[in-house]
Amino acid sequence: MTMKQDNDAADVPKCFISDHEGFQGSIKNLIKDFVVTEIDINGLYVNTEAPSERAACACSDKYNETSPETSDYKHQSLSQDGGDAADCSADASIPSPCSFDLSVILGQAVSEELEQFVLTLKNENTAKQDFSLGSFSDKHHRANVHRAVRHRFPFLMTVTIQPEIRVREDPDYRELSQLVTEDEAEDFFRFIDAKVRGSSYTFGPDDNKEHRTAVHHFLSRRFGKLVETKSFNDHGTTAITVRLREQGRPKKRTNEERKEEEIYTAFTLCKENLETLEAISYMAAALGVLPSDFTYAGIKDKRAVTYQSMVVKKVSPQRLKERSAEFERRGMRLSQITSVSEPLRLGRLQGNHFDLVVRDLKPHEHSDMHSSGVNTQTRLTELVKEAVENVKVRGFVNYYGPQRFGTVQSVQSDRVGLALLKDDMVGAVRLFFTPEEEGDDPQSHAKRHFLQTDNAKECLSLMPLSKARERLMLRALNRYGTGPDGCAQAWLSLPHSTRVFYPHAYCSRVWNEAVAHRLTTLGHRVRRGDLVWEQEERKKPEDTGETSSPQIHVVTHQEEQDGVYTLGQVLLPMPGNTIKYPENSMGTWYQERLARDGLTDCRFRVSGLKLNLPGCYRPLLATPRNLRYQLNGPDCKEEGEASGSSRRDGELNGAIVERNEESLTLTLKFDLDSSCYATICLREIMKCDP
């Protein structure tokens, strides 16, 4: 199968569930050959053409991914980096890495000047300097600047002298940083600025009573109306914990500001040839809000036409409608704009519907069609029908797709994740900045310069503005250095769910290898020691389709003999610190596989980066739902549109055949559960590496 984007599909093991011959073809020749439509939690297709259409068959509740958390959820399926399933659970939808990228909020020049101002403050040890960020006539933009600057530099004060915003060092920060470490002071000021009700912050261990008293007195004097402090002894070590007072209130806001904070506007986003995060960054800049004010259920593929639900905070429906024409010029169409009461949650969807076109069908080179003398088109038509029907009935091996690991990178995401799991911060950074082997683009040039010189500042000036993730890390490396501590700070400069993406990619690689080994050594039957969900599931009181804490069951010898379970019910674990492994040869395989990478004693926590990987269970097989297909060929009796037609004229045995002057074309329509890859489904149908 020829694909213009995913050239490293050979990284996915070549193990299939069906034994049909398959065929060759090409996908994504045109953007409109790959259309992804989100299926919301109620089973409705999210698009502008059929807003009330309900998916004919709701996706499986059992394998639905609905938890929004990044470190505590049932199925921890991973981000597909714009992948074909277009969504997954918590880590699937990676928040925009430029959520607090000041180059987006302030502009590149001012952002770099602010960075230099901060360095000057640190080096010259003076609190008298201030710096102008410029004038901002739009109040939404001003509010955005205040939030972003304080989050990025919690030791700075932002002062508005309308319409100008100036920054200076917070004298309270300077005083606290003389009592505790700078990192603790920064974290404490972020805690104070967030004002999350019921939250607390604990300083590091401190066995010096006089010193603790000085810290208590400072906090009481400067923040006593907002917080209360107490020293706690835990296993012989004493530390100060700070809690927000119940009566503590954030700074008073005007009625207008309070109303704006409570506004949520939902809309359907249709985009073409745009990454989800790229689209969000542009809309956020145009609306004067942060990218993090946008919420969504899942990330969608770039090389496709995609439909998905979104909610934006602090923007009224009217203001969003006023900017719709501007967005459309950038390949984004907004529809179904309406007020709602809350944001979207990650993973809050049933799955995705796909409309795909596979062009230039032909038999595999090893096919007997080349020498049998059989009419090529007749035999090819038979091959296609057999392949699609097989997968329709038997499903496909539920691999993570190659885009999960970075399909065009010299160093793939799973290798970066392995370095992080081994606490090798410097190695992980250098892997992250490894350029394409033959890449001559600006990004590769900048990365190559960093590896050769270790000069983060010069690399930052070379790195394209669109590479927000790389630029955030380079700023941190420039500030903290390129040693182990500086590299740790570079990773911490990224949002949590961006950091956790990389170790999850490693776990995804292990899972892919595990399922191939399971099928190769234990076959296609359920075996003693395999893992399945309990057959009885307890539904939550609310009718959401979620199940409450389903239990893992280990298949017994008698259940294997009686054929109680099917292969489609078998689960394989993603490595983590809360999962159990199969109680057969696969359990030993996992131990040996992790040991080979030096993770024998790995706890799947990277405390320095605040990462925790509890693990999860992923179904061995996935099944396309509501699958329909059509063949378009030159010798067909029925005429119609050659690509992507939804006409049903001439439908016969589930296949629609239409006229095409050049070669056979296959159009497929089907639904998948969230975190399943359409290209992996196609791979099983065609028996080719995507």
C-alpha positions in Angstrom: 0.0 0.0 0.0 1.4 3.4 -0.9 1.0 6.2 1.5 2.4 9.7 1.2 2.6 10.3 4.9 3.2 7.2 6.9 6.4 5.6 5.5 7.5 3.7 8.6 4.6 1.3 8.9 7.1 -1.6 8.9 7.5 -0.7 12.6 4.1 -2.4 13.2 4.5 -6.1 13.5 3.4 -8.2 10.5 0.9 -10.4 12.2 -2.7 -10.6 11.0 -5.9 -12.3 12.1 -7.2 -13.3 8.7 -5.5 -15.2 5.9 -6.9 -13.7 2.7 -4.5 -12.5 0.0 -5.2 -8.8 0.0 -4.2 -6.2 -2.6 -2.3 -3.0 -3.1 -3.5 0.6 -3.4 -2.8 4.1 -2.3 -4.6 6.3 0.3 -4.5 10.0 1.1 -3.8 10.9 -2.6 -6.2 13.8 -1.9 -7.1 15.4 1.4 -10.8 14.5 0.7 -9.9 10.8 0.4 -9.7 10.6 4.2 -12.7 12.1 6.1 -13.0 11.6 9.9 -16.2 12.4 11.7 -16.3 12.2 15.5 -19.1 10.2 17.1 -20.1 11.9 20.4 -20.9 10.3 23.7 -24.6 10.0 22.7 -23.7 8.2 19.4 -24.3 11.3 17.2 -22.2 12.0 14.2 -20.5 15.4 14.7 -20.7 17.2 11.3 -22.4 20.0 9.6 -24.3 17.9 7.1 -26.1 15.5 9.4 -26.0 17.1 12.9 -28.7 14.9 14.3 -27.7 11.6 12.6 -27.1 8.9 15.1 -24.6 6.1 14.6 -26.5 3.1 13.6 -24.6 0.9 16.1 -23.1 2.5 19.2 -19.5 1.7 19.9 -18.7 -0.8 22.5 -19.2 0.4 26.1 -16.7 -2.1 27.3 -13.8 -0.7 25.4 -14.8 3.0 25.4 -12.3 5.5 26.7 -14.0 8.1 28.7 -11.8 9.2 31.5 -10.3 12.7 31.2 -7.4 12.2 33.5 -3.8 11.7 32.3 -2.7 9.5 35.1 -5.7 7.7 36.5 -8.0 6.1 34.0 -9.2 2.7 32.9 -7.9 2.5 29.4 -4.8 4.7 29.0 -4.7 4.7 25.2 -2.2 7.1 23.7 -2.0 10.1 21.4 -1.9 9.3 17.8 -0.1 12.6 16.9 -2.9 13.4 14.5 -3.5 9.7 13.9 -6.3 8.0 12.1 -8.4 7.1 15.1 -8.3 10.8 15.6 -8.7 10.5 19.3 -8.0 8.4 22.3 -8.3 8.7 26.0 -6.6 11.2 28.3 -3.2 11.3 26.6 -4.7 11.1 23.3 -5.6 14.7 23.0 -2.4 16.4 23.8 -3.1 20.0 25.0 -1.4 22.5 22.8 2.3 22.7 23.7 2.1 26.5 23.2 -0.7 26.9 25.8 1.7 29.4 27.6 4.1 30.1 24.8 4.6 33.8 25.1 5.8 34.1 21.5 2.1 33.4 20.6 0.7 35.8 23.2 3.2 38.6 22.9 4.9 38.1 19.6 8.3 36.7 19.0 10.3 39.9 19.5 8.7 41.0 22.8 8.8 37.4 24.1 12.6 37.2 23.5 13.1 40.7 25.2 11.1 39.5 28.2 13.3 36.3 28.4 16.4 38.6 28.4 14.9 40.9 31.0 14.3 37.8 33.3 17.9 36.7 32.8 19.1 40.2 33.7 17.0 40.2 36.9 18.6 36.9 37.9 22.1 37.9 37.1 22.1 41.5 38.5 20.1 40.5 41.6 18.1 43.7 41.6 14.4 44.3 42.1 14.2 47.9 40.8 14.0 47.2 37.1 10.8 46.9 35.1 9.9 46.1 31.5 7.1 47.2 29.2 5.3 44.4 27.3 3.6 47.0 25.1 0.1 48.3 24.8 -3.0 46.1 24.4 -6.3 47.8 23.6 -8.3 44.6 23.7 -9.2 43.7 27.3 -9.4 40.0 26.5 -5.8 40.1 25.2 -4.7 42.0 28.3 -6.2 39.4 30.6 -4.5 36.7 28.5 -1.1 38.4 28.9 -1.4 38.7 32.6 -2.2 35.0 33.0 0.4 33.8 30.6 3.3 35.9 32.1 2.5 34.9 35.7 2.3 31.3 34.7 5.6 31.3 32.9 7.4 33.6 35.4 5.6 33.4 38.7 8.2 35.7 40.3 7.0 38.6 38.1 4.3 41.2 38.9 2.2 42.4 36.0 0.9 45.9 36.2 -1.6 47.6 33.8 -1.3 51.3 33.1 -4.0 51.2 30.5 -3.4 50.1 27.9 0.2 49.3 28.7 1.3 46.3 30.7 4.6 46.4 32.6 6.4 43.7 34.5 8.8 43.7 37.5 10.0 41.3 40.0 7.6 40.5 42.8 9.3 41.6 46.1 7.5 38.9 48.0 9.0 36.3 45.7 12.5 37.7 46.4 12.0 37.5 50.1 10.6 34.0 50.0 13.4 32.8 47.7 15.9 33.8 50.5 14.1 31.4 52.8 13.4 28.4 50.5 14.8 27.2 47.2 14.0 29.2 44.0 12.1 26.2 42.6 10.0 26.0 45.7 9.3 29.7 45.6 8.2 29.5 42.0 6.0 26.5 42.6 4.4 28.3 45.6 3.6 31.4 43.7 2.0 29.3 40.9 0.0 27.6 43.6 -1.1 31.1 45.0 -1.9 32.4 41.5 -4.0 29.4 40.6 -6.2 29.7 43.8 -7.7 26.2 43.3 -10.2 25.7 46.1 -9.2 22.9 48.5 -5.7 22.7 47.1 -2.4 22.7 49.2 1.3 23.1 48.7 4.0 21.4 50.7 7.6 22.7 50.9 10.6 20.4 51.1 11.6 18.7 54.3 12.9 21.1 57.0 14.1 19.9 60.4 15.3 23.4 61.5 12.6 24.7 63.8 13.8 28.3 63.7 13.9 28.3 60.0 10.4 26.8 59.8 9.2 29.6 62.2 10.7 32.2 59.8 8.8 30.7 56.9 5.6 30.5 58.9 5.9 34.2 59.9 6.6 35.3 56.3 3.6 33.4 54.9 1.3 34.7 57.6 2.4 38.3 57.2 2.2 38.4 53.4 -0.6 35.8 52.6 -2.3 35.3 55.9 -5.8 36.3 54.6 -5.5 33.8 51.8 -3.7 30.7 53.3 -3.0 28.9 56.6 0.2 27.0 57.3 1.1 24.1 59.5 4.1 21.9 60.1 3.6 18.1 59.7 5.8 15.3 60.7 5.9 12.3 58.4 8.2 9.4 59.3 10.6 11.6 61.2 10.7 14.3 58.6 9.0 17.7 59.1 7.7 19.9 56.4 5.4 23.0 56.0 2.1 22.5 54.2 0.1 25.6 53.0 -3.6 25.4 52.4 -6.0 27.9 50.9 -8.4 29.2 53.6 -12.1 28.4 53.0 -12.9 32.1 53.2 -9.9 32.9 50.9 -11.1 34.6 47.7 -9.2 35.5 44.6 -9.0 39.1 43.7 -12.4 40.7 43.1 -13.6 40.7 39.6 -16.1 43.0 37.9 -19.5 41.6 37.0 -18.4 41.7 33.4 -15.2 39.7 34.0 -17.1 37.2 36.1 -19.6 36.7 33.3 -16.8 36.2 30.8 -15.1 33.6 32.9 -18.3 31.6 33.1 -19.1 31.7 29.3 -18.6 28.4 27.3 -19.4 28.2 23.6 -19.6 24.9 21.8 -19.1 24.5 18.1 -18.3 22.0 15.4 -14.9 22.4 13.8 -14.4 21.2 10.2 -10.7 21.5 9.2 -8.7 20.5 6.2 -4.9 19.7 6.2 -4.5 21.2 9.7 -3.5 19.6 12.9 -6.0 20.1 15.7 -3.5 22.0 17.9 -2.4 24.2 14.9 -6.1 25.2 14.4 -6.5 25.9 18.1 -3.4 28.1 18.3 -4.6 30.2 15.4 -8.2 30.6 16.8 -6.8 31.4 20.3 -4.6 34.2 18.9 -7.4 35.7 16.9 -9.9 35.6 19.8 -7.4 36.8 22.4 -7.6 33.7 24.7 -5.2 31.0 25.5 -5.1 27.7 23.5 -5.8 26.0 26.8 -9.2 27.7 26.9 -10.2 25.3 24.1 -11.4 21.8 25.1 -12.1 18.8 22.8 -12.7 15.1 23.0 -9.8 14.0 20.8 -7.1 15.0 18.3 -7.9 14.5 14.6 -5.6 13.7 11.7 -3.9 16.4 9.8 -4.0 14.9 6.3 -7.7 14.7 6.2 -11.1 16.5 6.3 -12.2 16.1 10.0 -15.3 17.0 12.0 -15.1 17.4 15.8 -16.8 19.0 18.7 -15.1 21.8 20.6 -15.8 24.2 23.4 -14.1 27.5 24.0 -14.1 29.4 27.3 -14.6 33.1 27.7 -15.9 33.6 24.1 -19.5 34.3 23.4 -21.3 32.7 20.5 -21.7 36.1 18.8 -18.0 36.9 19.0 -17.1 33.4 17.6 -19.5 33.9 14.7 -18.0 37.2 13.9 -14.6 35.6 13.4 -15.9 32.6 11.4 -15.1 34.1 8.0 -11.5 34.7 9.0 -11.1 31.2 10.2 -12.6 29.8 7.0 -9.8 31.4 5.0 -7.4 29.3 7.1 -9.1 26.0 6.3 -11.5 25.9 9.3 -15.3 26.0 9.1 -17.2 26.6 12.3 -20.9 25.5 12.6 -23.5 24.7 15.3 -22.2 27.5 17.5 -24.2 27.6 20.7 -23.8 28.3 24.5 -23.2 25.5 26.8 -22.6 25.2 30.6 -19.3 23.4 30.8 -16.1 22.4 28.8 -15.6 19.2 26.9 -13.7 16.3 28.5 -10.9 14.4 26.9 -12.1 11.0 25.7 -15.7 12.1 25.9 -16.7 10.4 22.7 -17.8 6.9 21.5 -15.5 6.8 18.5 -15.1 8.0 14.9 -16.7 7.5 11.5 -14.4 7.2 8.5 -15.0 7.8 4.8 -11.9 6.6 3.0 -10.9 6.2 -0.7 -8.2 3.7 -1.7 -7.1 4.3 -5.3 -5.1 2.4 -8.0 -6.0 -1.1 -6.8 -3.8 -3.9 -8.0 -2.8 -7.4 -6.9 0.3 -8.0 -4.8 3.4 -8.9 -6.8 3.4 -12.4 -5.5 -0.2 -13.0 -6.5 -1.0 -15.9 -8.8 -3.1 -13.5 -10.9 0.0 -12.5 -12.8 0.4 -15.9 -14.4 -3.0 -17.6 -14.2 -4.6 -15.9 -17.1 -7.7 -15.0 -15.1 -9.3 -11.7 -15.9 -7.4 -9.3 -13.7 -10.3 -7.0 -12.8 -12.7 -9.9 -12.1 -10.2 -11.6 -9.8 -9.2 -8.3 -8.1 -12.8 -7.6 -7.4 -13.1 -11.0 -5.8 -10.0 -10.3 -3.7 -11.3 -7.0 -2.5 -14.7 -8.4 -1.5 -13.1 -11.3 0.3 -10.7 -9.1 2.2 -13.3 -6.6 3.3 -15.8 -9.3 4.4 -13.2 -11.1 6.4 -12.3 -8.0 8.4 -16.0 -7.1 8.7 -16.6 -10.4 10.5 -13.3 -11.1 12.2 -11.9 -7.7 13.0 -8.2 -6.7 13.0 -5.3 -6.8 15.3 -5.6 -3.7 17.4 -2.1 -2.3 16.9 -1.0 1.2 17.6 -0.4 2.8 14.2 3.1 3.9 13.1 2.2 7.6 13.5 2.1 6.8 17.3 5.8 6.6 17.2 6.6 9.5 14.8 6.6 8.3 11.2 9.2 10.6 9.7 11.6 11.1 12.6 15.1 9.6 12.7 14.6 9.0 16.4 11.1 7.9 17.3 9.0 8.9 20.3 9.3 5.6 22.0 13.1 5.9 22.3 12.7 9.3 23.9 10.2 7.7 26.3 12.6 4.9 27.2 15.3 7.5 28.1 12.8 9.3 30.3 11.8 6.1 32.1 15.5 5.5 32.8 15.8 9.0 34.2 18.3 10.0 31.4 17.2 13.6 31.0 20.2 14.6 28.9 19.9 11.6 26.6 16.1 12.2 26.2 16.7 15.8 25.2 19.4 14.9 22.6 17.1 12.2 21.2 14.3 14.7 21.0 16.5 17.1 19.0 17.9 14.5 16.7 17.2 15.8 13.1 16.2 13.9 10.0 19.1 12.0 8.6 18.9 13.8 5.3 16.7 16.7 6.4 17.6 20.1 5.0 14.6 21.9 6.4 14.9 24.8 8.9 13.8 22.5 11.8 16.4 19.8 11.0 19.1 22.5 10.6 18.3 24.0 14.0 18.3 20.6 15.7 21.6 19.7 14.1 23.1 23.0 15.3 22.0 22.3 18.9 23.6 18.8 18.9 26.8 20.2 17.5 27.1 23.3 19.7 24.9 22.8 22.8 23.9 26.4 22.2 20.2 26.6 23.0 20.0 30.4 22.4 21.4 30.1 18.8 19.2 27.1 18.1 16.2 29.0 19.3 16.9 31.8 16.8 17.0 29.1 14.0 14.0 27.1 15.1 10.8 27.9 13.1 8.1 29.8 15.1 5.6 27.0 14.3 7.6 24.5 16.3 6.2 25.5 19.7 7.2 22.3 21.6 10.9 22.6 20.5 11.0 26.4 21.3 9.6 25.9 24.8 12.3 23.4 25.6 15.0 25.6 24.0 14.0 28.6 26.2 14.3 26.4 29.3 17.7 25.0 28.2 18.9 28.5 27.5 17.8 29.6 31.0 18.8 26.5 33.1 21.7 25.0 31.0 22.1 21.7 29.2 23.1 19.6 32.1 20.9 17.0 33.8 19.0 19.7 35.9 18.6 22.0 32.9 17.3 19.2 30.7 14.8 18.2 33.4 13.6 21.8 33.5 13.3 21.7 29.7 10.9 18.7 30.0 9.0 20.4 32.8 8.5 23.4 30.5 6.1 21.3 28.4 2.5 20.6 29.6 2.1 17.3 31.6 0.2 15.5 28.9 2.9 16.4 26.3 5.7 15.0 28.6 3.8 11.8 29.3 3.3 11.2 25.5 6.9 9.9 25.2 6.9 7.2 27.9 3.5 6.2 26.7 4.9 5.8 23.2 7.4 3.3 24.6 4.6 1.4 26.3 2.7 1.3 23.0 5.7 -0.2 21.3 5.9 -2.9 23.9 2.2 -3.6 23.5 2.5 -4.0 19.7 5.3 -6.5 20.2 3.4 -8.3 22.9 0.3 -8.8 20.7 2.4 -10.2 17.8 4.2 -12.6 20.2 0.9 -13.7 21.7 -0.6 -14.6 18.4 2.5 -16.2 17.1 3.2 -18.4 20.1 -0.3 -19.1 21.6 -2.3 -18.9 18.4 -5.8 -17.5 17.8 -7.6 -19.3 20.7 -8.1 -18.1 24.3 -5.6 -19.8 26.6 -5.3 -20.4 30.3 -3.8 -17.3 32.0 -5.0 -14.8 29.4 -6.7 -11.7 30.7 -10.3 -10.7 30.0 -12.8 -8.3 31.5 -15.3 -9.8 34.0 -18.4 -10.8 32.2 -20.6 -9.0 34.7 -20.2 -5.2 34.7 -21.7 -2.8 37.1 -23.2 0.3 35.4 -22.7 3.7 36.9 -26.0 5.3 38.1 -25.8 8.0 35.4 -26.6 6.8 31.9 -23.2 7.6 30.4 -22.2 4.2 29.0 -19.3 4.0 31.4 -18.7 1.1 33.7 -17.6 1.3 37.3 -14.2 -0.3 37.9 -14.5 -3.4 35.8 -12.3 -6.3 37.2 -9.7 -8.2 35.3 -10.3 -11.9 35.1 -7.6 -14.6 34.6 -8.9 -17.4 32.3 -8.8 -20.8 33.9 -7.9 -24.1 32.4 -11.6 -25.2 32.5 -12.7 -22.0 30.8 -10.1 -22.6 28.0 -11.4 -26.2 27.5 -15.0 -25.0 27.5 -14.4 -22.1 25.1 -16.0 -19.6 27.4 -14.3 -16.6 25.9 -13.4 -15.5 22.4 -10.2 -14.0 21.1 -12.0 -10.7 20.8 -12.4 -10.5 24.6 -8.7 -11.0 25.3 -6.8 -8.0 26.8 -3.1 -7.3 26.9 -1.6 -4.9 29.4 0.2 -1.8 28.7 3.2 -1.7 31.1 2.6 0.4 34.3 2.7 0.3 38.0 -0.9 -0.9 38.7 -1.6 -3.6 36.1 -1.3 -7.3 36.3 0.3 -9.4 33.6 -1.0 -12.6 32.0 -0.5 -15.7 34.0 1.0 -17.7 31.2 4.1 -17.5 29.0 3.1 -13.9 28.1 3.9 -12.8 31.7 7.4 -14.1 31.3 7.7 -12.4 27.9 6.8 -9.0 29.4 9.5 -9.4 32.2 12.2 -10.4 29.6 11.1 -7.6 27.2 11.4 -4.9 29.9 14.7 -6.3 31.2 16.1 -6.1 27.7 15.6 -2.3 27.8 17.0 -2.0 31.4 13.6 -1.6 33.0 13.7 -4.6 35.3 13.1 -2.5 38.4 11.2 0.3 36.7 8.4 1.7 38.8 6.9 3.6 35.8 7.3 6.9 37.6 9.5 9.8 36.7 9.1 11.8 39.9 11.4 14.6 38.6 8.9 15.2 35.7 5.8 14.5 37.8 5.0 11.5 35.5 3.1 8.4 36.7 2.2 5.5 34.4 -0.4 3.3 36.0 -0.8 1.1 32.9 -4.0 -0.1 31.2 -5.5 -3.0 29.3 -6.1 -2.8 25.6 -8.3 -5.3 23.6 -6.3 -7.6 21.4 -8.7 -7.2 18.5 -10.8 -4.3 17.2 -13.8 -4.5 14.8 -15.1 -1.9 12.3 -18.8 -1.2 12.8 -21.4 -0.3 10.2 -18.9 -1.2 7.4 -20.0 -0.5 3.8 -17.8 -0.5 0.8 -18.0 0.2 -2.9 -15.8 -0.6 -5.9 -15.4 1.8 -8.8 -14.1 0.4 -12.1 -13.9 0.9 -15.9 -15.9 -2.1 -16.8 -18.7 -1.6 -14.3 -22.3 -1.4 -15.5 -23.3 1.4 -13.1 -22.1 5.0 -13.6 -21.6 7.6 -10.9 -19.0 9.7 -9.1 -15.6 8.0 -9.2 -14.3 8.9 -5.8 -16.0 9.1 -2.4 -19.5 8.8 -3.7 -22.2 7.9 -1.3 -24.7 6.9 -4.0 -26.3 3.5 -3.5 -27.2 2.8 -7.2 -26.1 -0.6 -8.2 -25.5 -2.0 -4.7 -25.0 -5.7 -4.8 -24.0 -7.9 -1.8 -22.7 -5.0 0.1 -20.6 -3.6 -2.7 -21.4 -0.6 -5.0 -19.6 -0.6 -8.3 -19.2 2.6 -10.4 -17.5 3.7 -13.5 -13.9 4.9 -13.5 -11.9 5.4 -16.7 -8.5 4.5 -15.3 -8.4 1.8 -12.5 -10.4 0.2 -9.7 -11.0 2.4 -6.7 -12.4 1.3 -3.3 -14.5 3.5 -1.0 -14.9 2.4 2.6 -17.2 3.7 5.3 -17.0 2.4 8.9 -17.0 3.3 12.6 -14.2 2.6 15.0 -14.0 2.8 18.8 -11.8 5.6 20.1 -8.1 4.9 20.0 -8.4 2.5 17.1 -6.5 3.3 13.9 -8.2 3.3 10.5 -4.9 2.7 8.7 -4.4 -0.5 10.8 -7.8 -1.6 9.7 -6.9 -1.0 6.1 -3.6 -2.8 6.7 -5.5 -6.0 7.7 -7.8 -5.6 4.7 -5.0 -5.1 2.2 -2.2 -7.2 3.8 0.3 -4.3 3.2 2.3 -2.1 5.5 0.8 1.3 5.7 
